[in-house]
């Protein structure tokens, strides 16, 4: 099929892309400041920051298992997507109001519950409405627009910190507005296909009998994703590495700008490429980039070298994030896609928590260099697993859900 015959990307996917853009603008404005805010204002250490970030991110991924199953049960995705983004928007004022680490933890926890509620239904909705021949491009587009917001969020933070002379609490208040915009976009712009009404029973996605309904190809992807997640601790440690080498508070968000910029530039092209080449090749490329990023960050002795490592980190995300979602979509039937994404994120959530706790413990006890060297070692382990992994069902040209 030539390019002229390819179908257009549906409007709902564009809307979900803008929703992701505005929410990530809000969230990354917060995240680009928060690690240093916890370290310098609230007195947290690296292990505490790693624990908070690990629990928060793991919570988001674990909650997805139930939101995905619910979206399959009701055959409706939109209301869960709206509830998830709505909860995240409501937590944004808690960050500037925080006077303790406990308050930040509560805000991050609730914010990530919101992310968990929306993630699997959103990915499942994209899989529902995306034409099979451009499914990788659709996932890549949403991921890329998400990351565009992640670029502008920290840039906005730099401007705010400059004009407010490093006042982090004031800067955090500005995250409220773009979060509110996402609610308007979802209510008026997201449409989902009409599902055939049929009686269903809610089935817990953690029941052994239910887990057996998924193919071996699906579980191989889950295993690869779990080991891959172990290599990727929280991006908060990138911010802390720059702060450790002397980057001022005003310019700290530049770390997330660089990471997100390289992520945005690579996510959509990688998604398009995934429709034409084996996805394992792209994942392998991403793991090599991650190992290189960790090695550079471990040996960095200047801000410029740190930013080079951060750029490599962003590239690895572009080559991997949307690809894993596409592989899950291609390995599962239509009626179970929400549950499939939820199960995948449940497993990777546990590994995300483990990765961030290990990173914080290594940082406090052996220094930042050891944290990144361990990340490089885990990347090599994941790459070896991928090399010996057999291509899961070469015939993904046929969607099991159609």
N, C-alpha and C positions, 0 to 999 in steps of 0.2 A: 504494500500500500504506500503510495507516495504522499508527500506532505500535503498536497492540495486536497486529498481525500480524507485527511484526518479530521475527526469531529472537533468542534469548538469546546473549550472548557466551560462547563455549565455555570450559570450566574450564582448559584448557591455556593459553589466552591470559591468563586471570587469574593463573595460576601464573607465566608468563613476566613478567607485570607486577610481581609481588612479587619475582621474581629481579632484575629491573632496579632495583627500588626499593632492595633491600639492597646491591647492588653499587654503585649510584650513591651511596648513603649513605657507603660506604667510600671510593670513589674521590674524591668531592667533598670529603670531610673532608681528604684528602691534597691535592687540587688547590687548595683555598682557602688553604692554608698554603704550598705548595711554591714559588710564584714569589718570595715574600718570603724564604723560607728560602734559596733559591739566591742571591738578591741580597745579603742582609745577613749570612748565616752562611758561605756558600761563596764569596762574592765574584764572582758571575757578573754580566755586563752584559746589557743588553736584547737585543742581537743574539744572544748565547749562549743566553739563555732562549728567544727566538723560534726559534732553530735547533733546540734540544732539543724544544720543544713541536711545532714543525712536522714534524720527522722522526718523532716519536712518533705524532702524529695521522695523518700520511700513511701510516706503516707499518700502522696499524690498518685504514685504508681500502684499501690495496693488497693486504694479506693476504686481504681479503674476496673478491677475485676467485677465488682458488684454493679457499677454503673453500666458497664458493658452488657452484663447479663440482664439487667432491668430494661435496657433499650431493646434487646432482642425479644424479651417477654412481651413488652407493650407494642413492639413494632413501631415505636416512636422515639426519635432521637432528640428533637428540638427542645422539648421541655427540660430534659436533663442537661443539655448544653447551656440553656438559659440559666438554670439553677446554679450550675457550676461557675459560670462567669459572674453571676450576680453575687454569690458568696465571696468570690475573690475581690470584687469591687468594694464590698462592704468592709473588708478587712484593711483596706489601704490607709484609712485615717489612724489605725492603731499604731503604725510605725512611728510617725512623728510624735505621737502621744506617749511613747514608751519611755519609762524611767528606769527600767530594769531588764535584765536578760530574760527573765520569765515572761514579761509582756511581749518581747520580740518573739520568743518561742511560741506563745499562744497565737500571735498574729500570723507567723509563718505556718503554723500547724493548720489553722483555719483556712488560710489562703491556699495551701496545697490540697486540702480536702476539696475545695472548689475546683482546683485543677484536675483532681482525680475524677470528680463527678462529670466533667465535660470531655475529658480526653478520649476515652474509648468510644462514646457515642458520636463524637465529632469525626473521628477516624472512620468509624463504621458508616456514617452518613456520606462521607466522601467516597468510600468504596461503593455505596449504594447508587450514587448518582454519576460517578465517573465512568465514561465509556472505557471498556477494557483496553482498547488500543492506545489510550493515552493516560492510563491509570497512574503510571509512574510520574508523568508530567504533572498530574493533578495534585498528587501528594507533594511533589517537589515544589510546586507553586505555593501551596499553603505554607510549607516549611520556609520557603524563601521570604514570603511576605511577613511571616512571624519574625524572621531574623532581621528584616528591615526595621521593624519596630524596635528590635533589640539594639540596633545601631543608634537610632535616634533617641532612645531613652537615656543612655549614658551621655550622649552629646548634650542633651537638655540638662542633665545633671551638672555637667561641667559649667555650662552657662549660668545656671542657678547658683552654684557654689562660688563662682567668680563674683557675681553681683551681690550675693549675700555674705561675702567674705568668709567662706568656709562654714557657714551655719547649716549643718546637715539636717537639722529638724525642719527648718523652713523649706529646704529643697524637697524633703520627703512629702510635704503637703501637696505639691504639684502633681503627684502621681494619681490623685483622686479623679481628675477630670477625664483623662483618656480611658480610664477604667469604666467610667459611667457611659461613655460613648459606645462601648461594646454592647451594652444592653439594648440600646436603640437599634443598632445594626441587626442584632439577632431577632428582635421582635418583628421588624419590618422587612428584613432582607433574606432571611433563611427560609427556604421551602424544602420540604421533603416529599419523596414519592409516596403516593397513596398505597398503603399496605392492605392486602386482602385480610378481611376479618376472619379469624379462626380461633377456636378455643385453645388455650394453652395453659400449662401448669408451669409455675416458676420452678426452675431447676437450679439448685445451688451449683455454681461452677466449680466448687471444690469437691464434689462427690466423685469417688473413684470411678463409678460406672459412667458418669458423664464425661470425665476426662478421657476415657477410652474412645469416645466418639471422634476425637481429633486424630488426624493421620500422623504417621511417623515423620513425615516431612515437616509438619507443623512443629512437633516436639524437638526436632533437630534445630529448627530456627530458634526456638525458645532457649535451648541450651547454649547456642552460639551467642544469643543476645545477653544471657546471664553472665557468661564469662567476659564478654565485651564490656558490660556495665561495670564489672569489677575493676577494669582498667581506668574508669572515668569517675574520679571523685569530684566533689563539688567545685564549681568554678570560683567559689569564694577563696580558694587557695591560690588562684592566679592573682587575685587582688591583693592578698596578704603578701605574696612574693614581691610584688611591685612596691608595696608599702615598706617592706623589709629593706629594700635597696634604696629607699629615700625618695620615692615619688610623693609629692605633696598632696594633701587632702583634696585640693581643688582639681588636680589632674588625675586622681585615682580612677575616676570613671573611664579614662582613656583606655584602660585595660579591656573593659567590656566592649568599648567601641571597636577596637581592633579585632577582637575575637569575633564579634557579631558581624562585622563588615566582611571578613573573609568567609564566614559561615554563609552569609547571604549571597555572596558572589558565586559560591560553589553549589548551593543546595539545589537550585532549579536545574542547572546544567546536568548535575549528577542524576536528578530524577528523570530527565529526558533520556540520558544515556542508559539508565537502567531498563528502559523499554527495548533496548537493542542489544545489550550485552549481558552476560551472566552477572548477576548481582553479587556473587561471591568475589568477583574481581574488584568491584568497587569497595566492598567491605575490607578486603585485604589492603587496598590502597589507603583506606582510612586508618587502619591499624598501624601501618608503617608510618603515616604522618603523625599519629598520636605518640608512637615510640620516640620519634625524632623530637617532637614538642617537649616531651618529658625530659629527654637528655639535655636539650638546650636550656630548659628552665632549671634543671638541677645544677648546671655549671655556670649559669648566668652571673656576671659580675657588674652589670650595668643595666640601666632602664631600657636601653635600646635592644640589648640581647633578650631581655624579658619579653619585650614586645614582639620580637621575632618568634620566640617560642609560643606566645599567645596566638600569633597569626597562624602558625602551623596547627595549633589546637583548633582554631576556627575552621580551617580547611578540613580537618579530619571529621568534624561534625557534619559539614556539608556532604561529605562522601558516605555518611553512614546513617544519619537519623531517618531521612525519608525512605532510604533503601530497606531498612528493616520493616517499616510499616508496609511497604509494597509487597515484601515477601510474605508477611502474615496474611495480607489481603488475598494473595494469590493461592494460598495453601488452605483456605477455609471456605465452607459453603456460605451462601448469602445470609441464611437465617441465623447463623452463629457467629457472624463477624464481630459483633459487639463483645460477645463473651470471649472470643479468641484474642482480641486486643487486650481485654481485661486480664486474662490469664497471663499473657505475655508480660504485661506491666506489673502484675503481682510478683512474678518471679524476679524480674529485673529490679523491682523496688527493694526487695530484701538484699540484693547484691549492692545496690546503691548505698544503702545504709551501712553495710559492712565496709565498703570502699572508703566512705567519708570518715568513719570512725578510725580505721587503720591509718588514713592520711593524717588526721589530727594527732593521733598517738605518736606516730613517727616524727611529726613536726616538733612536738613538745619534748620528745626524749632524744632524738637523734639529729634534729635540724631539718630545715626545709629541703635541702638537697636530697636527703634519704627518701623523703616523701615522693619526690618526682622520679627518683631512680626505681623505686618500687613500682610506680605506675608504668614505667618503661618495661620492667620485667613482666608484669601482668599482660601488657600489650603483646609481647613476644609469645606468651602462652596462648593467648586468644588467637593469634595468627597461626600458630601451629595447629590448633584445633580446626580452624577454618580450612587449612591446606588439606587436612585428612578427611574433611567433610565431603561426602558425596553430594552432588547436585540434587537438591530435593525436588524430584518430579520435574524433569526437563520440560514436560508438557504443560507448563504454566500458561501457554498461549490460550488454553481453554480454561475459562473461569469455572470452578466447581460450583459456583452459585448461580450460573446462568442456565 
